[in-house]
């Protein structure tokens, strides 16, 4: 049995989230993190989120991915 933690369970900081989204870490903390539907933080200071939840949320909410009309 492997003791390796699945990447989906790893904690990402605001800076790491920002890197994956191509935006500034300040934007993550000030704008993204407070939006409805964003995954809940797993720690407060430093703010971290589960990698799998962050990536899933990003993919669902990419600009242009929502249907118009």
Biopython code that builds the backbone (N, CA, C, O; Angstrom):
import numpy as np
from Bio.PDB.StructureBuilder import StructureBuilder

atoms = [
    (1, "UNK", "N", (0.845, -1.182, 0.000)),
    (1, "UNK", "CA", (0.000, 0.000, 0.000)),
    (1, "UNK", "C", (0.891, 1.246, 0.000)),
    (1, "UNK", "O", (1.899, 1.293, 0.705)),
    (2, "UNK", "N", (0.527, 2.221, -0.767)),
    (2, "UNK", "CA", (1.302, 3.450, -0.875)),
    (2, "UNK", "C", (0.819, 4.484, 0.143)),
    (2, "UNK", "O", (-0.378, 4.620, 0.394)),
    (3, "UNK", "N", (1.770, 5.198, 0.713)),
    (3, "UNK", "CA", (1.426, 6.264, 1.656)),
    (3, "UNK", "C", (1.306, 7.614, 0.951)),
    (3, "UNK", "O", (1.121, 8.643, 1.601)),
    (4, "UNK", "N", (1.410, 7.610, -0.365)),
    (4, "UNK", "CA", (1.355, 8.841, -1.135)),
    (4, "UNK", "C", (-0.061, 9.429, -1.112)),
    (4, "UNK", "O", (-1.043, 8.726, -1.351)),
    (5, "UNK", "N", (-0.143, 10.711, -0.826)),
    (5, "UNK", "CA", (-1.441, 11.400, -0.794)),
    (5, "UNK", "C", (-1.852, 11.734, -2.230)),
    (5, "UNK", "O", (-1.046, 12.283, -2.982)),
    (6, "UNK", "N", (-3.077, 11.418, -2.622)),
    (6, "UNK", "CA", (-3.542, 11.770, -3.974)),
    (6, "UNK", "C", (-3.474, 13.286, -4.179)),
    (6, "UNK", "O", (-3.748, 14.049, -3.252)),
    (7, "UNK", "N", (-3.114, 13.721, -5.379)),
    (7, "UNK", "CA", (-2.973, 15.154, -5.639)),
    (7, "UNK", "C", (-4.248, 15.916, -5.343)),
    (7, "UNK", "O", (-4.194, 17.082, -4.950)),
    (8, "UNK", "N", (-5.408, 15.270, -5.526)),
    (8, "UNK", "CA", (-6.686, 15.939, -5.291)),
    (8, "UNK", "C", (-6.865, 16.352, -3.832)),
    (8, "UNK", "O", (-7.635, 17.265, -3.534)),
    (9, "UNK", "N", (-6.159, 15.686, -2.928)),
    (9, "UNK", "CA", (-6.274, 15.965, -1.498)),
    (9, "UNK", "C", (-5.223, 16.955, -0.990)),
    (9, "UNK", "O", (-5.291, 17.390, 0.159)),
    (10, "UNK", "N", (-4.264, 17.310, -1.826)),
    (10, "UNK", "CA", (-3.219, 18.238, -1.406)),
    (10, "UNK", "C", (-3.793, 19.635, -1.207)),
    (10, "UNK", "O", (-4.755, 20.022, -1.869)),
    (11, "UNK", "N", (-3.197, 20.385, -0.293)),
    (11, "UNK", "CA", (-3.636, 21.755, -0.010)),
    (11, "UNK", "C", (-2.925, 22.728, -0.939)),
    (11, "UNK", "O", (-1.706, 22.665, -1.099)),
    (12, "UNK", "N", (-3.683, 23.618, -1.545)),
    (12, "UNK", "CA", (-3.129, 24.674, -2.391)),
    (12, "UNK", "C", (-3.326, 26.022, -1.712)),
    (12, "UNK", "O", (-4.400, 26.301, -1.177)),
    (13, "UNK", "N", (-2.298, 26.853, -1.732)),
    (13, "UNK", "CA", (-2.403, 28.215, -1.210)),
    (13, "UNK", "C", (-3.046, 29.107, -2.263)),
    (13, "UNK", "O", (-3.257, 28.688, -3.401)),
    (14, "UNK", "N", (-3.353, 30.336, -1.875)),
    (14, "UNK", "CA", (-3.902, 31.302, -2.837)),
    (14, "UNK", "C", (-2.921, 31.518, -3.991)),
    (14, "UNK", "O", (-3.335, 31.637, -5.145)),
    (15, "UNK", "N", (-1.629, 31.568, -3.683)),
    (15, "UNK", "CA", (-0.621, 31.758, -4.731)),
    (15, "UNK", "C", (-0.607, 30.580, -5.706)),
    (15, "UNK", "O", (-0.482, 30.774, -6.915)),
    (16, "UNK", "N", (-0.735, 29.368, -5.183)),
    (16, "UNK", "CA", (-0.759, 28.190, -6.049)),
    (16, "UNK", "C", (-2.036, 28.131, -6.886)),
    (16, "UNK", "O", (-2.000, 27.734, -8.051)),
    (17, "UNK", "N", (-3.153, 28.523, -6.301)),
    (17, "UNK", "CA", (-4.406, 28.601, -7.067)),
    (17, "UNK", "C", (-4.270, 29.638, -8.171)),
    (17, "UNK", "O", (-4.645, 29.394, -9.318)),
    (18, "UNK", "N", (-3.736, 30.784, -7.818)),
    (18, "UNK", "CA", (-3.569, 31.876, -8.782)),
    (18, "UNK", "C", (-2.694, 31.442, -9.946)),
    (18, "UNK", "O", (-2.980, 31.767, -11.098)),
    (19, "UNK", "N", (-1.637, 30.714, -9.650)),
    (19, "UNK", "CA", (-0.738, 30.219, -10.697)),
    (19, "UNK", "C", (-1.492, 29.326, -11.669)),
    (19, "UNK", "O", (-1.299, 29.423, -12.881)),
    (20, "UNK", "N", (-2.340, 28.467, -11.153)),
    (20, "UNK", "CA", (-3.116, 27.566, -12.016)),
    (20, "UNK", "C", (-4.177, 28.303, -12.826)),
    (20, "UNK", "O", (-4.536, 27.872, -13.922)),
    (21, "UNK", "N", (-4.671, 29.397, -12.298)),
    (21, "UNK", "CA", (-5.707, 30.170, -12.988)),
    (21, "UNK", "C", (-5.136, 31.299, -13.838)),
    (21, "UNK", "O", (-5.868, 31.906, -14.620)),
    (22, "UNK", "N", (-3.841, 31.592, -13.701)),
    (22, "UNK", "CA", (-3.221, 32.665, -14.478)),
    (22, "UNK", "C", (-3.621, 34.050, -14.007)),
    (22, "UNK", "O", (-3.744, 34.972, -14.812)),
    (23, "UNK", "N", (-3.827, 34.202, -12.697)),
    (23, "UNK", "CA", (-4.193, 35.493, -12.122)),
    (23, "UNK", "C", (-3.311, 35.782, -10.906)),
    (23, "UNK", "O", (-2.526, 34.929, -10.490)),
    (24, "UNK", "N", (-3.438, 36.973, -10.341)),
    (24, "UNK", "CA", (-2.655, 37.362, -9.173)),
    (24, "UNK", "C", (-3.219, 36.737, -7.900)),
    (24, "UNK", "O", (-4.434, 36.596, -7.764)),
    (25, "UNK", "N", (-2.338, 36.361, -6.962)),
    (25, "UNK", "CA", (-2.816, 35.801, -5.690)),
    (25, "UNK", "C", (-3.765, 36.750, -4.951)),
    (25, "UNK", "O", (-4.701, 36.297, -4.291)),
    (26, "UNK", "N", (-3.532, 38.043, -5.056)),
    (26, "UNK", "CA", (-4.404, 39.021, -4.405)),
    (26, "UNK", "C", (-5.821, 38.935, -4.958)),
    (26, "UNK", "O", (-6.797, 39.119, -4.232)),
    (27, "UNK", "N", (-5.917, 38.652, -6.250)),
    (27, "UNK", "CA", (-7.233, 38.525, -6.890)),
    (27, "UNK", "C", (-7.970, 37.296, -6.350)),
    (27, "UNK", "O", (-9.185, 37.330, -6.157)),
    (28, "UNK", "N", (-7.235, 36.221, -6.111)),
    (28, "UNK", "CA", (-7.844, 35.015, -5.538)),
    (28, "UNK", "C", (-8.432, 35.348, -4.174)),
    (28, "UNK", "O", (-9.590, 35.041, -3.892)),
    (29, "UNK", "N", (-7.617, 35.981, -3.329)),
    (29, "UNK", "CA", (-8.064, 36.262, -1.960)),
    (29, "UNK", "C", (-9.188, 37.303, -1.913)),
    (29, "UNK", "O", (-10.142, 37.147, -1.150)),
    (30, "UNK", "N", (-9.085, 38.352, -2.715)),
    (30, "UNK", "CA", (-10.039, 39.462, -2.627)),
    (30, "UNK", "C", (-11.319, 39.237, -3.427)),
    (30, "UNK", "O", (-12.372, 39.756, -3.056)),
    (31, "UNK", "N", (-11.250, 38.479, -4.508)),
    (31, "UNK", "CA", (-12.392, 38.355, -5.406)),
    (31, "UNK", "C", (-12.920, 36.934, -5.541)),
    (31, "UNK", "O", (-14.121, 36.706, -5.398)),
    (32, "UNK", "N", (-12.065, 36.003, -5.808)),
    (32, "UNK", "CA", (-12.493, 34.631, -6.082)),
    (32, "UNK", "C", (-12.943, 33.907, -4.811)),
    (32, "UNK", "O", (-14.012, 33.298, -4.785)),
    (33, "UNK", "N", (-12.127, 33.974, -3.761)),
    (33, "UNK", "CA", (-12.379, 33.190, -2.547)),
    (33, "UNK", "C", (-13.722, 33.496, -1.888)),
    (33, "UNK", "O", (-14.271, 32.652, -1.179)),
    (34, "UNK", "N", (-14.248, 34.682, -2.114)),
    (34, "UNK", "CA", (-15.510, 35.058, -1.459)),
    (34, "UNK", "C", (-16.744, 34.799, -2.332)),
    (34, "UNK", "O", (-17.866, 35.073, -1.908)),
    (35, "UNK", "N", (-16.547, 34.278, -3.539)),
    (35, "UNK", "CA", (-17.687, 33.996, -4.417)),
    (35, "UNK", "C", (-18.483, 32.799, -3.923)),
    (35, "UNK", "O", (-17.945, 31.866, -3.326)),
    (36, "UNK", "N", (-19.756, 32.854, -4.185)),
    (36, "UNK", "CA", (-20.636, 31.731, -3.853)),
    (36, "UNK", "C", (-20.231, 30.520, -4.696)),
    (36, "UNK", "O", (-19.984, 30.636, -5.897)),
    (37, "UNK", "N", (-20.170, 29.379, -4.055)),
    (37, "UNK", "CA", (-19.852, 28.151, -4.773)),
    (37, "UNK", "C", (-18.386, 27.778, -4.806)),
    (37, "UNK", "O", (-18.043, 26.660, -5.191)),
    (38, "UNK", "N", (-17.506, 28.699, -4.409)),
    (38, "UNK", "CA", (-16.074, 28.383, -4.358)),
    (38, "UNK", "C", (-15.871, 27.378, -3.234)),
    (38, "UNK", "O", (-16.490, 27.504, -2.177)),
    (39, "UNK", "N", (-15.016, 26.387, -3.441)),
    (39, "UNK", "CA", (-14.780, 25.401, -2.381)),
    (39, "UNK", "C", (-14.375, 26.070, -1.066)),
    (39, "UNK", "O", (-13.718, 27.110, -1.058)),
    (40, "UNK", "N", (-14.775, 25.460, 0.023)),
    (40, "UNK", "CA", (-14.417, 25.974, 1.341)),
    (40, "UNK", "C", (-12.934, 25.771, 1.606)),
    (40, "UNK", "O", (-12.339, 24.781, 1.181)),
    (41, "UNK", "N", (-12.354, 26.727, 2.314)),
    (41, "UNK", "CA", (-10.947, 26.600, 2.698)),
    (41, "UNK", "C", (-10.801, 25.454, 3.687)),
    (41, "UNK", "O", (-11.711, 25.156, 4.460)),
    (42, "UNK", "N", (-9.636, 24.819, 3.645)),
    (42, "UNK", "CA", (-9.366, 23.782, 4.640)),
    (42, "UNK", "C", (-8.533, 24.348, 5.787)),
    (42, "UNK", "O", (-8.517, 23.782, 6.880)),
    (43, "UNK", "N", (-7.843, 25.462, 5.546)),
    (43, "UNK", "CA", (-7.170, 26.198, 6.616)),
    (43, "UNK", "C", (-7.396, 27.679, 6.381)),
    (43, "UNK", "O", (-7.648, 28.120, 5.260)),
    (44, "UNK", "N", (-7.300, 28.440, 7.469)),
    (44, "UNK", "CA", (-7.550, 29.876, 7.382)),
    (44, "UNK", "C", (-6.278, 30.682, 7.127)),
    (44, "UNK", "O", (-6.250, 31.523, 6.229)),
    (45, "UNK", "N", (-5.232, 30.434, 7.903)),
    (45, "UNK", "CA", (-3.965, 31.153, 7.729)),
    (45, "UNK", "C", (-2.827, 30.164, 7.732)),
    (45, "UNK", "O", (-2.528, 29.598, 8.783)),
    (46, "UNK", "N", (-2.180, 29.927, 6.619)),
    (46, "UNK", "CA", (-2.512, 30.517, 5.332)),
    (46, "UNK", "C", (-3.769, 29.858, 4.755)),
    (46, "UNK", "O", (-4.073, 28.700, 5.041)),
    (47, "UNK", "N", (-4.467, 30.604, 3.961)),
    (47, "UNK", "CA", (-5.670, 30.070, 3.318)),
    (47, "UNK", "C", (-5.255, 28.974, 2.347)),
    (47, "UNK", "O", (-4.408, 29.183, 1.479)),
    (48, "UNK", "N", (-5.861, 27.807, 2.505)),
    (48, "UNK", "CA", (-5.605, 26.704, 1.579)),
    (48, "UNK", "C", (-6.909, 26.023, 1.205)),
    (48, "UNK", "O", (-7.887, 26.046, 1.951)),
    (49, "UNK", "N", (-6.891, 25.423, 0.037)),
    (49, "UNK", "CA", (-8.043, 24.699, -0.494)),
    (49, "UNK", "C", (-7.578, 23.354, -1.005)),
    (49, "UNK", "O", (-6.404, 23.191, -1.335)),
    (50, "UNK", "N", (-8.491, 22.374, -1.078)),
    (50, "UNK", "CA", (-8.149, 21.071, -1.644)),
    (50, "UNK", "C", (-7.953, 21.219, -3.155)),
    (50, "UNK", "O", (-8.787, 21.799, -3.851)),
    (51, "UNK", "N", (-6.848, 20.690, -3.639)),
    (51, "UNK", "CA", (-6.492, 20.823, -5.054)),
    (51, "UNK", "C", (-7.594, 20.317, -5.978)),
    (51, "UNK", "O", (-7.948, 20.993, -6.944)),
    (52, "UNK", "N", (-8.137, 19.139, -5.692)),
    (52, "UNK", "CA", (-9.167, 18.574, -6.559)),
    (52, "UNK", "C", (-10.405, 19.446, -6.650)),
    (52, "UNK", "O", (-10.987, 19.598, -7.724)),
    (53, "UNK", "N", (-10.811, 20.022, -5.518)),
    (53, "UNK", "CA", (-11.993, 20.887, -5.505)),
    (53, "UNK", "C", (-11.737, 22.186, -6.260)),
    (53, "UNK", "O", (-12.616, 22.686, -6.962)),
    (54, "UNK", "N", (-10.533, 22.729, -6.116)),
    (54, "UNK", "CA", (-10.171, 23.984, -6.805)),
    (54, "UNK", "C", (-10.169, 23.778, -8.315)),
    (54, "UNK", "O", (-10.719, 24.592, -9.058)),
    (55, "UNK", "N", (-9.554, 22.693, -8.767)),
    (55, "UNK", "CA", (-9.478, 22.428, -10.209)),
    (55, "UNK", "C", (-10.866, 22.163, -10.780)),
    (55, "UNK", "O", (-11.199, 22.650, -11.861)),
    (56, "UNK", "N", (-11.670, 21.396, -10.062)),
    (56, "UNK", "CA", (-13.035, 21.111, -10.510)),
    (56, "UNK", "C", (-13.843, 22.402, -10.616)),
    (56, "UNK", "O", (-14.554, 22.605, -11.601)),
    (57, "UNK", "N", (-13.744, 23.277, -9.613)),
    (57, "UNK", "CA", (-14.468, 24.544, -9.622)),
    (57, "UNK", "C", (-13.998, 25.412, -10.790)),
    (57, "UNK", "O", (-14.810, 26.010, -11.497)),
    (58, "UNK", "N", (-12.668, 25.475, -10.985)),
    (58, "UNK", "CA", (-12.120, 26.265, -12.089)),
    (58, "UNK", "C", (-12.669, 25.781, -13.424)),
    (58, "UNK", "O", (-13.088, 26.587, -14.255)),
    (59, "UNK", "N", (-12.669, 24.479, -13.630)),
    (59, "UNK", "CA", (-13.135, 23.938, -14.902)),
    (59, "UNK", "C", (-14.613, 24.218, -15.137)),
    (59, "UNK", "O", (-15.024, 24.443, -16.275)),
    (60, "UNK", "N", (-15.410, 24.207, -14.086)),
    (60, "UNK", "CA", (-16.849, 24.506, -14.218)),
    (60, "UNK", "C", (-17.110, 25.983, -14.460)),
    (60, "UNK", "O", (-18.144, 26.342, -15.023)),
    (61, "UNK", "N", (-16.194, 26.841, -14.046)),
    (61, "UNK", "CA", (-16.447, 28.278, -14.068)),
    (61, "UNK", "C", (-15.526, 29.069, -14.992)),
    (61, "UNK", "O", (-15.387, 30.282, -14.833)),
    (62, "UNK", "N", (-14.915, 28.414, -15.928)),
    (62, "UNK", "CA", (-14.047, 29.110, -16.879)),
    (62, "UNK", "C", (-14.868, 30.061, -17.735)),
    (62, "UNK", "O", (-16.013, 29.777, -18.086)),
    (63, "UNK", "N", (-14.266, 31.183, -18.061)),
    (63, "UNK", "CA", (-14.929, 32.152, -18.947)),
    (63, "UNK", "C", (-15.243, 31.461, -20.278)),
    (63, "UNK", "O", (-14.395, 30.782, -20.857)),
    (64, "UNK", "N", (-16.459, 31.646, -20.740)),
    (64, "UNK", "CA", (-16.863, 31.068, -22.008)),
    (64, "UNK", "C", (-17.393, 29.646, -21.895)),
    (64, "UNK", "O", (-17.875, 29.091, -22.882)),
    (65, "UNK", "N", (-17.314, 29.046, -20.712)),
    (65, "UNK", "CA", (-17.774, 27.664, -20.581)),
    (65, "UNK", "C", (-19.266, 27.577, -20.263)),
    (65, "UNK", "O", (-19.872, 26.511, -20.364)),
    (66, "UNK", "N", (-19.841, 28.703, -19.882)),
    (66, "UNK", "CA", (-21.276, 28.684, -19.573)),
    (66, "UNK", "C", (-22.079, 28.917, -20.841)),
    (66, "UNK", "O", (-21.674, 29.668, -21.728)),
    (67, "UNK", "N", (-23.201, 28.271, -20.901)),
    (67, "UNK", "CA", (-24.070, 28.453, -22.066)),
    (67, "UNK", "C", (-24.746, 29.812, -22.006)),
    (67, "UNK", "O", (-25.185, 30.263, -20.948)),
    (68, "UNK", "N", (-24.819, 30.450, -23.155)),
    (68, "UNK", "CA", (-25.499, 31.745, -23.226)),
    (68, "UNK", "C", (-26.941, 31.517, -23.640)),
    (68, "UNK", "O", (-27.269, 30.592, -24.383)),
    (69, "UNK", "N", (-27.793, 32.406, -23.125)),
    (69, "UNK", "CA", (-29.179, 32.310, -23.553)),
    (69, "UNK", "C", (-30.047, 31.974, -22.496)),
    (69, "UNK", "O", (-31.255, 31.855, -22.703)),
]
sb = StructureBuilder()
sb.init_structure("model")
sb.init_model(0)
sb.init_chain("A")
sb.init_seg("    ")
for serial, (resi, resn, name, xyz) in enumerate(atoms, 1):
    if name == "N":
        sb.init_residue(resn, " ", resi, " ")
    sb.init_atom(name, np.array(xyz, "f"), 0.0, 1.0, " ", f" {name:<3s}", serial, name[0])
structure = sb.get_structure()
